[in-house]
Amino acid sequence: MDVSAWAGIGGSREIADRADAAWTRISEKPTAIVIVRSSGKTKAALAAQTVRLEYDYPSNYESKGAAGASSKQAVTVFGIVGHDTEADTNIRRDDQFSADGLLYRVVSITRTQGEIQAKCEALG
C-alpha cells in the first residue's frame, strides 16, 4: 500500500505542482546549458536545457600557496522533474557544461519532489 498516496502527500499531482513551482522560479532567471556527458572515452552533448543557475559567492575564495593564488567557483543548477508539460532536467554527476566563460563539473545531485539540484564547481 502506498501510504503517501493514501495520506494525499507525495502523489503525482503534488509532484507536478512542485515541479510547476520550480519551473516558475527557473523562468524568472533562465539559462540554457548544454550538458556534455562522458561514457568511457566518448563524449556526447545533450540538447540544450533551460535551468536556473545560482552562483555560490561565498565559495569564491582565493587560496594562496607557494605556487601562487587560485580561486574556486561554484554554482548550483536548479532543474525540474515530473512537470506536466516540460521535460525533466537531464543532469548527472560528472556531467560538464559551460556558463559565463567557465567549464563546470557536476559534483553532486539532490532530488526532491518536482526538482533536481546539482552542485557544480569550475574546472581549471
N, C-alpha and C positions, 0 to 999 in steps of 0.2 A: 504494500500500500504506500502511495506517495503522500506522506504526511504533510509536506509543504503545500501540495495542491489542495489537499483536504482542508488545510487551515487558510487557504487563499493567499499564501505567500510563495514567492518564487516560481509561480506559474508562468506560462509563455506570455500571457498578457502583461504581467508585471515586468518581465524581462524586456519585452518590446517597448513598454513605457519608459523604462530606464534607458534603453538604447536611444529612444527618441529624445530624451532629456540630454544625453551625452552628445547626440548629433547637433542639438541646438547649441550647446557650448562650443563644439567644434566649428560650427558655421559662423560663430561670432569672430573667430580668428583662424580661418582655414589656411592650411599649407598643403600643397601637393608634393608628395615624396615618391621616389621610385626606389623600391627595395631591391637590392642585389643579394641573391641567395646563393650560397656555395653548396655544392653537392659533390663531395670528393674534390676532383681537380677542375670541375666545370662550374662556371658562374652563370646565373640566369637573372635577367632583370624582369621583375614583375611589372604589371601595368601600374600606372600612377594611381596613388590612393590619396584621398583627402583626409587629413588628420589635423590635430591641433598640437603644436609644439610649445612647450613651456620650458624656458631656459632656467637652469638651476644656478642662479647667480652666486649664491654663497659658496658653491664649489669651484668657482672660477678663481682659484687661489694660485699664487705663484710659489713654486718650490725652488729654493736656492740650494745649490750644492757646489762642489769643487769644479764641476764641468760647466756651470752657468746656471741659468734660470729656465724653468718651464712652467706652463700653466695647464690646468685640467679644465676642460669644457664639458659640461654635462647638460643633457636635455631629457625631458620626459615627453614621449609620444602618447597622445590620447586618441584612441580609436573606438569603434563600435562593434558590438556582437549582438545579433538577434534583432536587428532593426527590421521593420515591416517592408521598407522599400529600398534601403541602401545595403550594399554588400558588406559582409563582415570585413573588418580590417585584417589583412593577412600579414602578420609580422611575427617573427620567431627570434629566439636567442641566436646570436651570432650573425643575424642579418646586418647589412650595411646600407646606408643611404647618405646622400649629400644634402646639406642645408646651410644656407648662408656662407658658402665657400669652405665648409668643413666636412670631412668624411666622418660619419658616426658609426659605431658598432653597438648593437643591442646587447646589453649585459644581463638584463633580467626582464621577465614578463610577469605581470599581475593581471589576472582575470577576475572581474566582478560581474554581477548581473548587468548585462547590457553594455559593458565597457571592457576595453583592454587597455592596459597601460604598459609602456615599455621604457625602462630606464636605459639611457644610452650615454656613451662617452665618446668624445672626439678621438680620432686616431692621429698620431703624428704630431 
